[in-house]
Amino acid sequence: MLDKLLMNYELAFAVILFGVGLCTLLFHRNMIKKIIGLNIMDTGLYLLLASMGYVEGAKAPIIEDLTNIGEVADYINPVPSALVLTGIVVSVSVTAISLSLAVRLFKKYHSLDLDEIYAIARRQEKEVF
């Protein structure tokens, strides 16, 4: 059991990263900590995709000589790498929007704790009506 875990250490580490990020996302009330937890989850997922796409001893799928193509199994699958790059771009965008929303929430409610923000918003809603 331990030898299989050591052989697939990148997969185990990806699961650990995803779990840490998920626990941070679920159990912390602070917006910044939730955003960091989401980024840790993303990192675990990208590590998983990148490790699944790697094949030991395979070549990049760049063919220079059409007469010597070889077998399909001789090349690395480029799709996981493309998914990781696309995911990183999306993750940076989501992080930027999330941080900007956290700044706006802090300016309005003077707190980043979700329970406090919810209580203040409910109190303000009752005062209006």
Rosetta constraint file for C-alpha pairs under 8 A:
AtomPair CA 1 CA 5 HARMONIC 6.39 0.50
AtomPair CA 2 CA 6 HARMONIC 6.16 0.50
AtomPair CA 3 CA 7 HARMONIC 6.14 0.50
AtomPair CA 4 CA 8 HARMONIC 6.25 0.50
AtomPair CA 5 CA 9 HARMONIC 5.77 0.50
AtomPair CA 5 CA 12 HARMONIC 6.99 0.50
AtomPair CA 8 CA 12 HARMONIC 6.52 0.50
AtomPair CA 9 CA 13 HARMONIC 6.02 0.50
AtomPair CA 10 CA 14 HARMONIC 6.07 0.50
AtomPair CA 10 CA 47 HARMONIC 7.28 0.50
AtomPair CA 10 CA 48 HARMONIC 7.32 0.50
AtomPair CA 10 CA 51 HARMONIC 6.73 0.50
AtomPair CA 11 CA 15 HARMONIC 6.28 0.50
AtomPair CA 11 CA 47 HARMONIC 7.67 0.50
AtomPair CA 11 CA 48 HARMONIC 5.90 0.50
AtomPair CA 11 CA 51 HARMONIC 7.15 0.50
AtomPair CA 12 CA 16 HARMONIC 6.23 0.50
AtomPair CA 13 CA 17 HARMONIC 6.11 0.50
AtomPair CA 13 CA 44 HARMONIC 7.54 0.50
AtomPair CA 14 CA 18 HARMONIC 6.14 0.50
AtomPair CA 14 CA 43 HARMONIC 7.75 0.50
AtomPair CA 14 CA 44 HARMONIC 4.31 0.50
AtomPair CA 14 CA 45 HARMONIC 6.54 0.50
AtomPair CA 14 CA 47 HARMONIC 5.73 0.50
AtomPair CA 14 CA 48 HARMONIC 5.54 0.50
AtomPair CA 15 CA 19 HARMONIC 6.07 0.50
AtomPair CA 15 CA 44 HARMONIC 6.47 0.50
AtomPair CA 15 CA 48 HARMONIC 7.90 0.50
AtomPair CA 16 CA 20 HARMONIC 6.12 0.50
AtomPair CA 16 CA 44 HARMONIC 7.55 0.50
AtomPair CA 17 CA 21 HARMONIC 6.12 0.50
AtomPair CA 17 CA 40 HARMONIC 6.19 0.50
AtomPair CA 17 CA 41 HARMONIC 6.21 0.50
AtomPair CA 17 CA 43 HARMONIC 7.16 0.50
AtomPair CA 17 CA 44 HARMONIC 4.87 0.50
AtomPair CA 18 CA 22 HARMONIC 6.05 0.50
AtomPair CA 18 CA 40 HARMONIC 6.56 0.50
AtomPair CA 18 CA 41 HARMONIC 4.34 0.50
AtomPair CA 18 CA 42 HARMONIC 7.36 0.50
AtomPair CA 18 CA 43 HARMONIC 7.54 0.50
AtomPair CA 18 CA 44 HARMONIC 4.87 0.50
AtomPair CA 18 CA 45 HARMONIC 6.78 0.50
AtomPair CA 19 CA 23 HARMONIC 6.09 0.50
AtomPair CA 19 CA 41 HARMONIC 7.30 0.50
AtomPair CA 20 CA 24 HARMONIC 6.12 0.50
AtomPair CA 20 CA 37 HARMONIC 7.35 0.50
AtomPair CA 20 CA 40 HARMONIC 7.29 0.50
AtomPair CA 20 CA 41 HARMONIC 7.41 0.50
AtomPair CA 21 CA 25 HARMONIC 6.07 0.50
AtomPair CA 21 CA 36 HARMONIC 7.63 0.50
AtomPair CA 21 CA 37 HARMONIC 4.14 0.50
AtomPair CA 21 CA 38 HARMONIC 5.92 0.50
AtomPair CA 21 CA 39 HARMONIC 7.27 0.50
AtomPair CA 21 CA 40 HARMONIC 4.82 0.50
AtomPair CA 21 CA 41 HARMONIC 4.58 0.50
AtomPair CA 22 CA 26 HARMONIC 6.10 0.50
AtomPair CA 22 CA 37 HARMONIC 6.43 0.50
AtomPair CA 22 CA 38 HARMONIC 7.23 0.50
AtomPair CA 22 CA 41 HARMONIC 6.37 0.50
AtomPair CA 23 CA 27 HARMONIC 5.82 0.50
AtomPair CA 23 CA 37 HARMONIC 7.63 0.50
AtomPair CA 24 CA 28 HARMONIC 5.73 0.50
AtomPair CA 24 CA 33 HARMONIC 6.88 0.50
AtomPair CA 24 CA 34 HARMONIC 6.24 0.50
AtomPair CA 24 CA 36 HARMONIC 7.94 0.50
AtomPair CA 24 CA 37 HARMONIC 4.98 0.50
AtomPair CA 25 CA 33 HARMONIC 7.30 0.50
AtomPair CA 25 CA 34 HARMONIC 4.64 0.50
AtomPair CA 25 CA 35 HARMONIC 7.50 0.50
AtomPair CA 25 CA 37 HARMONIC 5.05 0.50
AtomPair CA 25 CA 38 HARMONIC 6.38 0.50
AtomPair CA 26 CA 34 HARMONIC 7.75 0.50
AtomPair CA 28 CA 33 HARMONIC 6.58 0.50
AtomPair CA 28 CA 34 HARMONIC 6.54 0.50
AtomPair CA 29 CA 33 HARMONIC 7.65 0.50
AtomPair CA 29 CA 34 HARMONIC 7.35 0.50
AtomPair CA 29 CA 113 HARMONIC 5.39 0.50
AtomPair CA 29 CA 114 HARMONIC 5.50 0.50
AtomPair CA 29 CA 115 HARMONIC 7.02 0.50
AtomPair CA 30 CA 34 HARMONIC 6.35 0.50
AtomPair CA 30 CA 112 HARMONIC 5.46 0.50
AtomPair CA 30 CA 113 HARMONIC 4.62 0.50
AtomPair CA 30 CA 114 HARMONIC 6.36 0.50
AtomPair CA 31 CA 35 HARMONIC 6.27 0.50
AtomPair CA 31 CA 102 HARMONIC 6.54 0.50
AtomPair CA 31 CA 112 HARMONIC 5.54 0.50
AtomPair CA 31 CA 113 HARMONIC 6.51 0.50
AtomPair CA 31 CA 114 HARMONIC 6.94 0.50
AtomPair CA 32 CA 36 HARMONIC 6.24 0.50
AtomPair CA 32 CA 99 HARMONIC 7.45 0.50
AtomPair CA 32 CA 102 HARMONIC 7.35 0.50
AtomPair CA 32 CA 112 HARMONIC 7.46 0.50
AtomPair CA 33 CA 37 HARMONIC 6.07 0.50
AtomPair CA 34 CA 38 HARMONIC 6.21 0.50
AtomPair CA 35 CA 39 HARMONIC 6.36 0.50
AtomPair CA 35 CA 95 HARMONIC 6.82 0.50
AtomPair CA 35 CA 98 HARMONIC 7.00 0.50
AtomPair CA 35 CA 99 HARMONIC 7.61 0.50
AtomPair CA 36 CA 40 HARMONIC 6.25 0.50
AtomPair CA 37 CA 41 HARMONIC 6.23 0.50
AtomPair CA 38 CA 42 HARMONIC 6.24 0.50
AtomPair CA 39 CA 43 HARMONIC 6.20 0.50
AtomPair CA 39 CA 91 HARMONIC 7.32 0.50
AtomPair CA 39 CA 95 HARMONIC 7.67 0.50
AtomPair CA 40 CA 44 HARMONIC 6.35 0.50
AtomPair CA 41 CA 45 HARMONIC 6.32 0.50
AtomPair CA 42 CA 46 HARMONIC 6.15 0.50
AtomPair CA 42 CA 91 HARMONIC 7.26 0.50
AtomPair CA 43 CA 47 HARMONIC 6.12 0.50
AtomPair CA 44 CA 48 HARMONIC 6.21 0.50
AtomPair CA 45 CA 49 HARMONIC 6.25 0.50
AtomPair CA 46 CA 50 HARMONIC 6.01 0.50
AtomPair CA 46 CA 84 HARMONIC 5.52 0.50
AtomPair CA 46 CA 87 HARMONIC 7.62 0.50
AtomPair CA 47 CA 51 HARMONIC 6.00 0.50
AtomPair CA 48 CA 52 HARMONIC 6.12 0.50
AtomPair CA 49 CA 53 HARMONIC 6.27 0.50
AtomPair CA 49 CA 80 HARMONIC 5.66 0.50
AtomPair CA 49 CA 81 HARMONIC 7.50 0.50
AtomPair CA 49 CA 83 HARMONIC 7.83 0.50
AtomPair CA 49 CA 84 HARMONIC 6.77 0.50
AtomPair CA 50 CA 54 HARMONIC 6.47 0.50
AtomPair CA 50 CA 80 HARMONIC 6.07 0.50
AtomPair CA 50 CA 81 HARMONIC 6.12 0.50
AtomPair CA 50 CA 84 HARMONIC 6.92 0.50
AtomPair CA 52 CA 80 HARMONIC 7.51 0.50
AtomPair CA 53 CA 76 HARMONIC 6.89 0.50
AtomPair CA 53 CA 77 HARMONIC 5.95 0.50
AtomPair CA 53 CA 78 HARMONIC 7.31 0.50
AtomPair CA 53 CA 79 HARMONIC 7.66 0.50
AtomPair CA 53 CA 80 HARMONIC 5.39 0.50
AtomPair CA 53 CA 81 HARMONIC 7.02 0.50
AtomPair CA 54 CA 76 HARMONIC 6.41 0.50
AtomPair CA 54 CA 77 HARMONIC 7.58 0.50
AtomPair CA 55 CA 75 HARMONIC 7.97 0.50
AtomPair CA 55 CA 76 HARMONIC 5.95 0.50
AtomPair CA 57 CA 74 HARMONIC 7.92 0.50
AtomPair CA 58 CA 73 HARMONIC 7.63 0.50
AtomPair CA 58 CA 74 HARMONIC 5.09 0.50
AtomPair CA 58 CA 75 HARMONIC 4.94 0.50
AtomPair CA 58 CA 76 HARMONIC 5.62 0.50
AtomPair CA 59 CA 74 HARMONIC 6.26 0.50
AtomPair CA 59 CA 75 HARMONIC 4.71 0.50
AtomPair CA 59 CA 76 HARMONIC 5.88 0.50
AtomPair CA 60 CA 75 HARMONIC 5.67 0.50
AtomPair CA 60 CA 76 HARMONIC 5.56 0.50
AtomPair CA 60 CA 78 HARMONIC 7.97 0.50
AtomPair CA 61 CA 75 HARMONIC 5.41 0.50
AtomPair CA 61 CA 76 HARMONIC 6.32 0.50
AtomPair CA 61 CA 77 HARMONIC 7.52 0.50
AtomPair CA 61 CA 78 HARMONIC 7.37 0.50
AtomPair CA 63 CA 69 HARMONIC 6.81 0.50
AtomPair CA 65 CA 69 HARMONIC 6.95 0.50
AtomPair CA 70 CA 74 HARMONIC 6.91 0.50
AtomPair CA 71 CA 75 HARMONIC 7.77 0.50
AtomPair CA 78 CA 82 HARMONIC 6.34 0.50
AtomPair CA 79 CA 83 HARMONIC 6.15 0.50
AtomPair CA 80 CA 84 HARMONIC 6.14 0.50
AtomPair CA 81 CA 85 HARMONIC 6.27 0.50
AtomPair CA 82 CA 86 HARMONIC 6.14 0.50
AtomPair CA 83 CA 87 HARMONIC 5.92 0.50
AtomPair CA 84 CA 88 HARMONIC 6.12 0.50
AtomPair CA 85 CA 89 HARMONIC 6.45 0.50
AtomPair CA 86 CA 90 HARMONIC 6.32 0.50
AtomPair CA 87 CA 91 HARMONIC 5.90 0.50
AtomPair CA 88 CA 92 HARMONIC 6.14 0.50
AtomPair CA 89 CA 93 HARMONIC 6.37 0.50
AtomPair CA 90 CA 94 HARMONIC 6.14 0.50
AtomPair CA 91 CA 95 HARMONIC 6.01 0.50
AtomPair CA 92 CA 96 HARMONIC 6.14 0.50
AtomPair CA 93 CA 97 HARMONIC 6.26 0.50
AtomPair CA 94 CA 98 HARMONIC 5.95 0.50
AtomPair CA 95 CA 99 HARMONIC 6.01 0.50
AtomPair CA 96 CA 100 HARMONIC 6.17 0.50
AtomPair CA 97 CA 101 HARMONIC 6.16 0.50
AtomPair CA 98 CA 102 HARMONIC 6.13 0.50
AtomPair CA 99 CA 103 HARMONIC 6.21 0.50
AtomPair CA 100 CA 104 HARMONIC 6.32 0.50
AtomPair CA 101 CA 105 HARMONIC 6.12 0.50
AtomPair CA 102 CA 106 HARMONIC 6.09 0.50
AtomPair CA 102 CA 112 HARMONIC 7.02 0.50
AtomPair CA 103 CA 107 HARMONIC 6.18 0.50
AtomPair CA 104 CA 108 HARMONIC 6.27 0.50
AtomPair CA 105 CA 109 HARMONIC 5.85 0.50
AtomPair CA 105 CA 110 HARMONIC 7.36 0.50
AtomPair CA 105 CA 111 HARMONIC 7.37 0.50
AtomPair CA 105 CA 112 HARMONIC 7.06 0.50
AtomPair CA 105 CA 117 HARMONIC 7.99 0.50
AtomPair CA 106 CA 110 HARMONIC 4.57 0.50
AtomPair CA 106 CA 111 HARMONIC 5.12 0.50
AtomPair CA 106 CA 112 HARMONIC 5.83 0.50
AtomPair CA 109 CA 117 HARMONIC 6.17 0.50
AtomPair CA 109 CA 120 HARMONIC 7.19 0.50
AtomPair CA 111 CA 116 HARMONIC 6.96 0.50
AtomPair CA 111 CA 117 HARMONIC 6.64 0.50
AtomPair CA 112 CA 116 HARMONIC 7.80 0.50
AtomPair CA 112 CA 117 HARMONIC 7.14 0.50
AtomPair CA 113 CA 117 HARMONIC 6.23 0.50
AtomPair CA 114 CA 118 HARMONIC 6.03 0.50
AtomPair CA 115 CA 119 HARMONIC 6.17 0.50
AtomPair CA 116 CA 120 HARMONIC 6.08 0.50
AtomPair CA 117 CA 121 HARMONIC 6.04 0.50
AtomPair CA 118 CA 122 HARMONIC 6.13 0.50
AtomPair CA 119 CA 123 HARMONIC 6.13 0.50
AtomPair CA 120 CA 124 HARMONIC 6.11 0.50
AtomPair CA 121 CA 125 HARMONIC 6.07 0.50
AtomPair CA 122 CA 126 HARMONIC 6.28 0.50
AtomPair CA 123 CA 127 HARMONIC 6.33 0.50
AtomPair CA 124 CA 128 HARMONIC 6.37 0.50
AtomPair CA 125 CA 129 HARMONIC 6.59 0.50
